[in-house]
Amino acid sequence: MLVVFSDIHLTDESTAINVNPEAFTKILLKEIELCAVKNEAKEIIIVLNGDILDFVRTDYWLKIDRSERPWNGTLDKKTAMNNNTALMEFHYGKLLDEIIKTNSSKAFLSMMNNISRKFGDKIPVKVCYVTGNHDRILNTSPALKEKILRLLSSFESDNVSFANEFTDASQYSVLCRHGHEWDNANYGLELYKYLNSADDFIPRFHRDIYKLQTIGEVITAELMSGIIQRVKEKISDVNIISSLKDLNNIRPVSDTFLWLYWYGVAISSKNKIILLNAFRESLKELLNTDLAKLWDNISTEVWLFKGDITDRFEQLLHLTEELDFDSINKYVEVFKLFDKIFGCSIDAYSEGAMTEFRDKYYAEKDIQYILYGHTHEARHDYFFGDKNGKVKMYINTGTFLPYIQKTKDKKSFASAYQMTMVFIYRRDEDTEKGIPNKYPTMELWNGIKRKKYVSNKTA
C-alpha cells in the first residue's frame, strides 16, 4: 500500500499557521490504519511528496544579521546559497529544533512513528521523503537528514530515504514528484544555466538543479514573512497578526496583494499605514538580497513584458511608494496583472504531467499515475483510459492547510481547511476473494473543513 500526501508546511509558527494536530491524530493516522487492515496491505510505503517541513515561512532569518541569511553573502555556484556551509548548517539546525517543538510537528511525528510501531513487526513500513522547494535544503544538508532520521525513531534507518522523485512501475505504476519543477520562480533551471554557462540542452530534472535555492524562498521569507514580522513589531493586536499569517495560504499567490488591500480596508488608519509601510520595507529588503540581484541577471521574459520577476517587483514597489493605502483602490486592476509573475498557471502542472506521460522513459515503464503537490489545489485529470480499466491520470495531492481564494464576486475572500490523501494498492492488495487485480487500484480522498481553530501553538 502506497500512501501519498504533501504540503504539510510544518513551521515554527512565527509567521504562518500550522496544520491542526487533529488532522494527523484523528484523520490521517486512523485512515492509514483502517486501509492497511481492510485491504490486507503487504507493505506500507509513505511518500511525503514535498514541503513537509518548511524552512522559509518564519521570522528566524529576519532576526539574524542579513549577511548570515541563506540568500545573502557570497553565493555558492552549486547551491545559489550563502557559501558559509558551517553557518548554514547551524542556522537550519536551530530552525528545525524550533519547528519540532510545535504541537503540529509533535502530532505528525507521533503519527509516523505509531504507524511503524503498529505494523512494522508484521509488514515492511517505509518512508520516502521527496523534497520540495520549502524543504530544498535537505538536498544539500546531510546533518538535517540525520536529525530527521532520529525523529523517526521507530523506523530502521534503511527504511527512510530522501529523493527528488519516487517511482515504482512494477507494483504501483506511479511517479511522484513535488511539482515545483514546472514553476519558474521555484525551480532554478535558468539559474543553473546562468551559473554554469550552460548553453546546451539541460534536462529539466537534472539532479544538480534540485540543489539550487531560488527566488521563491526569498519571496516567502523576506516579503511574506517580512510583512508579518514588521507588523508584529508595531501592532500588538493578536487578531491582526493571526489573520496576516494566512498570507501564505492565498491562491493564486498573486492574489496576496489584493487580499492585503481587502483585509486592510477594515482596520484603523494608523494600522493601515503600518501595514503599507511593512509591505514597502519588506519588498525593498527582498530586492536588496544578493540572490534577487543574481536572479535579475537571468535573461528571461515574463508574459508580455520584458524582464523577470524582480523587475515586476521593482515596478510594484514604485507604484506603492507613490500611493497611500486608500488610493490603492484605484489601481486594483493593475495588481491583477501580477497573476503572471509567480511562475505558471495551475494548468501548467497538468501539462507537465502530460509531458512526462509522453516521455519515452516513463512510457516504457507504463506509468499510470503521476502525482504532484506544490500548488495546494487538489486535482485529478484523466489523460487516457481503456475498456479494461487502465488509465493515465494526473493527481495533485493538495494540502492540509487552509486554502484561501477570491470569491466569485471578486470582492472578497473565503477559506476552508483542505485535506487530500492518495492510496494506491498493489495488484495483490485490495482484492476480492483473494483474486489479484489486473492493475494497481487507487483511492483518492478530498475533504474540506470550515472551522476557526484556537491556536494550537506550544505554550
Secondary structure in CASP SS format (residue, H / E / C, confidence):
PFRMAT SS
TARGET T0000
AUTHOR 0000-0000-0000
METHOD secondary structure of the structure
MODEL  1
M C 1.00
L E 1.00
V E 1.00
V E 1.00
F E 1.00
S C 1.00
D C 1.00
I C 1.00
H C 1.00
L E 1.00
T C 1.00
D C 1.00
E C 1.00
S C 1.00
T C 1.00
A C 1.00
I C 1.00
N C 1.00
V C 1.00
N C 1.00
P C 1.00
E H 1.00
A H 1.00
F H 1.00
T H 1.00
K H 1.00
I H 1.00
L H 1.00
L H 1.00
K H 1.00
E H 1.00
I H 1.00
E H 1.00
L H 1.00
C H 1.00
A H 1.00
V H 1.00
K H 1.00
N C 1.00
E C 1.00
A C 1.00
K C 1.00
E C 1.00
I E 1.00
I E 1.00
I E 1.00
V E 1.00
L E 1.00
N C 1.00
G C 1.00
D C 1.00
I C 1.00
L E 1.00
D C 1.00
F C 1.00
V C 1.00
R C 1.00
T C 1.00
D C 1.00
Y C 1.00
W H 1.00
L H 1.00
K H 1.00
I C 1.00
D C 1.00
R H 1.00
S H 1.00
E H 1.00
R C 1.00
P C 1.00
W C 1.00
N C 1.00
G C 1.00
T C 1.00
L E 1.00
D C 1.00
K C 1.00
K C 1.00
T C 1.00
A C 1.00
M C 1.00
N E 1.00
N C 1.00
N C 1.00
T H 1.00
A H 1.00
L H 1.00
M H 1.00
E H 1.00
F H 1.00
H H 1.00
Y H 1.00
G H 1.00
K H 1.00
L H 1.00
L H 1.00
D H 1.00
E H 1.00
I H 1.00
I C 1.00
K C 1.00
T C 1.00
N H 1.00
S H 1.00
S H 1.00
K H 1.00
A H 1.00
F H 1.00
L H 1.00
S H 1.00
M H 1.00
M H 1.00
N H 1.00
N H 1.00
I H 1.00
S H 1.00
R H 1.00
K H 1.00
F H 1.00
G C 1.00
D C 1.00
K C 1.00
I C 1.00
P C 1.00
V E 1.00
K E 1.00
V E 1.00
C E 1.00
Y E 1.00
V E 1.00
T C 1.00
G C 1.00
N C 1.00
H C 1.00
D C 1.00
R H 1.00
I H 1.00
L H 1.00
N H 1.00
T C 1.00
S C 1.00
P H 1.00
A H 1.00
L H 1.00
K H 1.00
E H 1.00
K H 1.00
I H 1.00
L H 1.00
R H 1.00
L H 1.00
L C 1.00
S C 1.00
S C 1.00
F C 1.00
E C 1.00
S H 1.00
D H 1.00
N H 1.00
V E 1.00
S E 1.00
F E 1.00
A E 1.00
N C 1.00
E C 1.00
F E 1.00
T E 1.00
D E 1.00
A C 1.00
S C 1.00
Q C 1.00
Y C 1.00
S C 1.00
V E 1.00
L E 1.00
C E 1.00
R C 1.00
H C 1.00
G C 1.00
H H 1.00
E H 1.00
W H 1.00
D C 1.00
N C 1.00
A C 1.00
N C 1.00
Y C 1.00
G C 1.00
L H 1.00
E H 1.00
L H 1.00
Y H 1.00
K H 1.00
Y H 1.00
L H 1.00
N C 1.00
S C 1.00
A C 1.00
D C 1.00
D C 1.00
F C 1.00
I C 1.00
P C 1.00
R C 1.00
F C 1.00
H C 1.00
R C 1.00
D C 1.00
I H 1.00
Y H 1.00
K H 1.00
L C 1.00
Q C 1.00
T C 1.00
I H 1.00
G H 1.00
E H 1.00
V H 1.00
I H 1.00
T H 1.00
A H 1.00
E H 1.00
L H 1.00
M H 1.00
S H 1.00
G H 1.00
I H 1.00
I H 1.00
Q H 1.00
R H 1.00
V H 1.00
K H 1.00
E H 1.00
K H 1.00
I C 1.00
S C 1.00
D C 1.00
V H 1.00
N H 1.00
I H 1.00
I H 1.00
S H 1.00
S H 1.00
L H 1.00
K H 1.00
D H 1.00
L H 1.00
N H 1.00
N H 1.00
I E 1.00
R C 1.00
P C 1.00
V H 1.00
S H 1.00
D H 1.00
T H 1.00
F H 1.00
L H 1.00
W H 1.00
L H 1.00
Y H 1.00
W H 1.00
Y H 1.00
G H 1.00
V C 1.00
A C 1.00
I C 1.00
S C 1.00
S H 1.00
K H 1.00
N H 1.00
K H 1.00
I H 1.00
I H 1.00
L H 1.00
L H 1.00
N H 1.00
A H 1.00
F H 1.00
R H 1.00
E H 1.00
S H 1.00
L H 1.00
K H 1.00
E H 1.00
L H 1.00
L H 1.00
N C 1.00
T C 1.00
D H 1.00
L H 1.00
A H 1.00
K H 1.00
L H 1.00
W H 1.00
D C 1.00
N C 1.00
I C 1.00
S C 1.00
T C 1.00
E E 1.00
V E 1.00
W C 1.00
L C 1.00
F E 1.00
K E 1.00
G E 1.00
D C 1.00
I H 1.00
T H 1.00
D H 1.00
R H 1.00
F H 1.00
E H 1.00
Q H 1.00
L H 1.00
L H 1.00
H H 1.00
L H 1.00
T H 1.00
E H 1.00
E C 1.00
L C 1.00
D C 1.00
F H 1.00
D H 1.00
S H 1.00
I H 1.00
N H 1.00
K H 1.00
Y H 1.00
V H 1.00
E H 1.00
V H 1.00
F H 1.00
K H 1.00
L H 1.00
F H 1.00
D H 1.00
K H 1.00
I C 1.00
F C 1.00
G C 1.00
C C 1.00
S C 1.00
I H 1.00
D H 1.00
A H 1.00
Y H 1.00
S H 1.00
E H 1.00
G H 1.00
A H 1.00
M H 1.00
T H 1.00
E H 1.00
F H 1.00
R H 1.00
D C 1.00
K H 1.00
Y H 1.00
Y H 1.00
A H 1.00
E H 1.00
K H 1.00
D C 1.00
I C 1.00
Q C 1.00
Y E 1.00
I E 1.00
L E 1.00
Y E 1.00
G C 1.00
H C 1.00
T C 1.00
H C 1.00
E C 1.00
A C 1.00
R E 1.00
H E 1.00
D E 1.00
Y E 1.00
F E 1.00
F E 1.00
G E 1.00
D C 1.00
K C 1.00
N C 1.00
G C 1.00
K C 1.00
V E 1.00
K E 1.00
M E 1.00
Y E 1.00
I E 1.00
N E 1.00
T C 1.00
G C 1.00
T C 1.00
F C 1.00
L C 1.00
P E 1.00
Y E 1.00
I E 1.00
Q E 1.00
K E 1.00
T C 1.00
K C 1.00
D C 1.00
K C 1.00
K C 1.00
S C 1.00
F E 1.00
A E 1.00
S E 1.00
A E 1.00
Y E 1.00
Q E 1.00
M E 1.00
T E 1.00
M E 1.00
V E 1.00
F E 1.00
I E 1.00
Y E 1.00
R C 1.00
R C 1.00
D C 1.00
E C 1.00
D C 1.00
T C 1.00
E E 1.00
K C 1.00
G C 1.00
I E 1.00
P C 1.00
N C 1.00
K C 1.00
Y C 1.00
P C 1.00
T E 1.00
M E 1.00
E E 1.00
L E 1.00
W E 1.00
N E 1.00
G E 1.00
I E 1.00
K E 1.00
R C 1.00
K C 1.00
K C 1.00
Y C 1.00
V C 1.00
S C 1.00
N C 1.00
K C 1.00
T C 1.00
A C 1.00
END
